[in-house]
Amino acid sequence: MSSFEAKLKENTEYLFNFGELVQREREFLSKDQFERLILSNSFDEFVKNLSDTYYSIYIEDLKKQKDFSIVIEKENYLTIDYLQKNLLEKDKKLINFLILDRDIHNVKVVVKSTILGKDLKDIFLHSTYSYDSLKESYESGNFEKLDGNVKDVLEYAYSFKPNRENLRIVELKLEQLFFQKLLNFISLSGSELLLKLFRHRVDMLNIKNVYRVKIASMKIKAKDFIYPEGYLPLEFYEEFDDENLDYFASVLEKSIYVRMIMEGAFLAFSEKTFTSFEKNEEKFVLDFLSQSEEFLPTLERILFFFIRKRFEARSLNIIFTGVVNNIPKDKIRNRIPQL
């Protein structure tokens, strides 16, 4: 038996799901459809253009709520429901690969809400636990009613006794915890492809955080915020502890992360935002997985479908927000990784 035949035999367990999701790829928007949505000049025009896409199923919800988060939440539910029903028991741990960032986000929201004394429920994402229940657990320091990743992350955040002065550092520590947990889930899958992608994502996070730390003039060393499981080791970043960002960028200008650095740095300085780093990270992930030589009906290909789904919903939310707030079209377009 050839290695190709052996590999094919290993993956027949997901053959039906693979075929089903290939057919469902017609749900994804084309570049022309993205452009039409961006060129919408009002909420009504956006809804009209959206009605020509797969997302027409959400038009009535969108008209009632005038908030695109309802689409994101329903798509997230459909993703989790599909994976729960179709993944083998041994692979279900990888669902966390898709939802762990949601738990980290929600913990950050609860911590910021408490520190700033603001109600941030509007940016809290739907999860097993409500905004109020997590906030009550955090403020009381009682985590007995929680379990799973949310409990671990909330307890970890609480252990730092966050305040206005150390909030940025706590956020960096939570991102490190995110990648530690993500690595555990990926290791359980035994997927070399996901491990490679994970290491690239670590590099991109570390690079972005170098910029965050330098621009904010935070007096911390690389060893205090760099997560060391990427392709670029801790020692690499330590060389820049006392160097400026221009030098850091010049060293990385021939790396595969050059686009992310150049575009991200420009907006980080000019508009004080890291959205371009995030856009280019998503684009890197999409390109990496779409160009993979793993063409067989593997678990990774199933996950890739839902990663694309999540990224597309995020992009549509960016477009929707930009249209209803009259953001310049070029600014919206520059945030979309699919373009």
C-alpha positions in Angstrom: 0.0 0.0 0.0 1.4 3.4 -1.0 1.7 6.2 1.6 -1.1 8.1 -0.4 -3.4 5.1 -0.1 -2.6 4.8 3.6 -3.3 8.4 4.2 -6.6 8.2 2.3 -7.7 5.2 4.4 -6.9 7.0 7.6 -9.3 9.8 6.6 -12.3 8.0 5.3 -14.0 8.6 8.7 -14.7 12.2 7.6 -15.3 11.5 3.9 -19.0 12.3 3.9 -18.5 15.5 6.0 -15.8 16.6 3.6 -18.0 16.2 0.6 -20.9 18.0 2.3 -18.7 21.0 3.2 -17.2 21.2 -0.3 -20.8 21.7 -1.5 -21.4 24.3 1.1 -18.5 26.4 0.0 -20.9 28.2 -2.3 -22.1 29.9 0.9 -18.9 32.0 1.0 -19.0 35.5 -0.5 -17.1 36.4 -3.7 -14.9 39.5 -3.8 -17.6 41.2 -5.9 -20.2 40.5 -3.2 -17.8 42.0 -0.6 -17.3 45.0 -2.7 -21.0 45.6 -3.2 -21.6 45.5 0.5 -18.7 47.9 1.2 -20.2 50.3 -1.4 -23.6 50.3 0.4 -24.4 53.9 1.5 -27.1 53.0 4.1 -28.4 50.3 6.3 -31.2 49.6 3.8 -28.8 49.3 0.9 -26.5 47.0 2.9 -29.5 44.7 3.7 -30.5 44.7 0.1 -27.0 43.7 -1.1 -26.8 41.1 1.7 -30.1 39.5 0.5 -28.3 38.3 -2.6 -26.0 36.2 -0.5 -26.2 33.1 1.8 -26.8 35.5 4.7 -30.2 36.4 3.3 -31.5 33.9 5.9 -30.7 36.5 8.6 -32.4 39.5 6.9 -35.5 39.6 9.1 -33.4 39.3 12.3 -31.1 42.1 11.0 -34.0 44.4 10.2 -35.4 43.9 13.7 -32.2 44.3 15.7 -30.1 46.5 13.4 -27.1 44.8 15.0 -24.9 42.3 13.1 -23.9 40.5 16.2 -27.1 38.5 15.9 -25.7 36.9 12.7 -22.3 36.2 14.4 -24.0 34.5 17.3 -26.3 32.3 15.2 -23.4 31.3 12.9 -21.3 30.4 15.9 -24.2 28.3 17.3 -24.5 26.5 13.9 -20.7 25.8 13.9 -20.6 24.3 17.4 -23.8 22.3 16.8 -22.3 20.8 13.5 -19.0 19.9 15.1 -20.6 18.4 18.2 -22.8 16.2 16.0 -20.2 15.2 13.4 -16.8 15.0 15.0 -15.6 11.7 16.5 -15.4 11.7 20.2 -11.6 11.7 20.1 -11.6 14.9 18.1 -14.3 17.0 20.0 -11.6 18.6 22.1 -10.6 20.6 19.0 -13.9 22.5 19.2 -12.0 24.5 21.8 -9.6 25.5 19.0 -12.5 27.6 17.6 -14.1 28.9 20.8 -11.2 29.5 23.2 -10.6 33.0 21.9 -14.3 33.8 22.7 -13.7 32.8 26.4 -10.5 34.9 26.6 -12.4 37.9 25.0 -15.2 37.6 27.5 -12.9 37.5 30.5 -11.1 40.6 29.2 -14.5 42.4 28.9 -15.5 41.4 32.5 -12.1 42.6 33.9 -12.2 45.9 32.1 -15.8 46.5 33.1 -14.9 46.0 36.8 -11.8 48.2 36.6 -13.3 51.0 34.6 -16.7 50.9 36.3 -18.5 50.6 33.0 -21.2 48.4 31.6 -19.6 46.6 28.7 -22.3 44.0 28.1 -22.7 45.2 24.5 -19.3 43.8 23.5 -19.7 40.5 25.5 -20.0 37.5 23.2 -22.6 34.7 23.7 -21.2 31.8 25.7 -22.1 29.2 28.3 -22.1 31.8 31.0 -23.8 35.2 31.0 -22.0 38.5 31.3 -23.7 39.1 34.7 -22.7 35.6 36.1 -19.1 36.0 35.1 -18.9 39.5 36.5 -20.4 38.3 39.8 -17.9 35.5 40.0 -15.0 37.7 39.3 -16.0 40.5 41.7 -16.7 38.1 44.5 -13.6 35.9 43.8 -15.9 32.8 44.0 -15.5 30.6 40.9 -17.3 27.4 42.2 -20.2 27.8 39.9 -17.9 27.8 36.8 -16.0 25.1 35.0 -13.9 24.5 31.9 -11.8 27.1 30.2 -13.8 30.1 31.4 -13.2 29.1 35.0 -9.4 28.7 34.4 -9.1 31.9 32.5 -11.1 34.0 35.0 -9.3 32.6 38.0 -6.0 33.3 36.3 -7.0 36.9 35.6 -8.2 37.4 39.2 -4.8 36.2 40.5 -3.1 39.3 39.1 -5.4 41.6 41.0 -5.9 43.8 37.8 -6.1 47.6 38.1 -5.7 50.5 35.8 -1.9 50.4 36.1 -1.3 46.8 35.2 -4.3 46.1 32.9 -2.1 46.0 29.7 0.2 43.5 31.3 -2.7 41.3 32.5 -4.0 41.3 28.9 -0.6 40.1 27.7 -0.6 37.4 30.3 -4.1 36.2 29.3 -2.9 36.0 25.7 0.0 33.7 26.8 -2.5 31.5 28.6 -4.7 31.4 25.5 -1.8 30.0 23.5 -0.8 27.5 26.3 -4.3 26.1 26.2 -4.5 26.1 22.4 -1.2 24.1 22.2 -2.7 21.5 24.6 -5.8 21.0 22.3 -3.7 20.9 19.2 -1.3 18.4 20.7 -4.2 16.1 21.5 -5.2 16.1 17.9 -1.7 15.0 16.7 -2.1 17.3 13.7 1.2 18.5 12.2 -0.6 21.0 10.0 -2.4 22.7 13.0 0.9 22.7 15.0 2.6 24.6 12.1 -0.2 27.1 12.0 -0.1 27.5 15.7 3.6 28.3 15.7 3.0 31.0 13.0 0.2 32.5 15.1 2.5 32.6 18.1 5.0 34.5 16.0 2.4 37.0 14.8 1.1 37.6 18.3 4.6 38.1 19.7 5.4 40.6 16.9 2.2 42.5 17.5 2.9 42.6 21.2 6.4 44.0 20.6 4.7 46.9 18.9 2.2 47.3 21.7 4.8 47.4 24.4 7.2 49.7 22.5 4.4 52.2 21.5 3.0 52.3 25.0 6.5 52.7 26.5 5.9 49.8 28.8 8.9 49.1 31.0 8.9 45.3 30.6 11.3 42.9 29.0 10.6 40.4 26.3 10.7 37.5 28.8 7.7 39.0 30.6 5.3 38.9 27.6 6.7 36.7 24.8 5.2 33.3 24.4 8.1 31.0 23.4 6.4 28.3 21.3 6.7 30.1 17.9 9.3 29.7 15.2 11.1 32.8 16.5 12.5 32.0 19.9 12.5 34.2 23.0 16.2 34.9 22.5 15.4 36.5 19.2 13.1 39.1 20.8 15.4 39.7 23.8 17.9 41.2 21.3 15.4 44.1 20.8 14.7 44.9 24.5 16.8 48.1 24.1 16.3 48.7 20.4 13.7 50.8 18.6 10.9 49.6 16.4 12.6 50.7 13.1 15.4 48.3 13.8 13.1 45.5 14.8 11.2 46.0 11.5 14.3 46.1 9.4 15.4 42.7 10.8 12.1 41.1 9.9 11.6 42.8 6.6 12.6 39.6 4.7 10.4 37.3 6.8 7.0 35.9 5.8 5.5 38.4 8.2 6.7 41.5 6.4 3.2 42.5 5.1 1.7 42.3 8.5 4.6 44.4 10.0 4.6 47.1 7.4 0.8 47.6 7.1 0.3 47.1 10.8 3.0 49.5 12.0 1.7 52.3 9.8 -1.8 52.2 11.3 -0.4 51.5 14.8 1.4 54.8 14.7 -0.9 56.9 12.5 -4.3 55.8 14.0 -3.3 54.1 17.3 -5.0 50.9 16.2 -3.8 47.3 15.8 -6.6 46.3 13.5 -4.2 45.9 10.5 -2.1 43.4 12.5 -5.3 41.4 13.1 -6.5 41.6 9.5 -3.1 40.4 8.2 -3.0 37.6 10.8 -6.4 36.4 9.5 -5.2 36.7 5.9 -2.1 34.7 6.8 -4.2 31.9 8.3 -6.6 31.7 5.3 -3.7 31.6 2.9 -1.8 29.1 4.9 -4.7 26.6 5.1 -5.9 27.2 1.5 -2.5 26.5 0.1 -1.9 23.4 2.2 -1.1 20.2 0.4 -3.5 18.4 2.7 -6.1 17.9 0.0 -7.7 14.8 1.5 -10.9 14.8 3.6 -9.1 15.4 6.9 -10.2 16.9 10.2 -8.1 19.9 9.4 -10.1 20.6 6.3 -13.3 20.5 8.2 -11.9 23.0 10.8 -10.7 25.2 7.9 -14.3 25.5 6.6 -15.5 26.9 10.0 -12.4 29.1 10.4 -13.3 30.7 7.1 -16.9 31.0 8.3 -15.9 32.8 11.5 -13.5 35.2 9.6 -16.2 36.0 7.0 -18.8 36.8 9.7 -16.2 39.1 11.4 -15.5 40.8 8.1 -19.2 41.4 7.4 -19.6 42.9 10.9 -16.8 45.3 10.1 -18.5 46.3 6.8 -21.9 46.6 8.5 -20.4 48.8 11.3 -18.5 50.9 8.7 -21.6 51.5 6.5 -24.0 52.5 9.3 -21.4 54.9 10.8 -20.4 56.4 7.4 -16.8 55.2 7.6 -14.8 56.0 4.4 -15.0 53.0 2.0 -11.2 52.7 1.7 -10.9 52.3 5.5 -13.5 49.6 5.5 -11.9 47.8 2.6 -8.4 47.9 4.3 -9.8 45.9 7.2 -11.1 43.0 5.1 -8.7 40.0 4.8 -10.7 38.4 2.0 -9.9 41.4 -0.3 
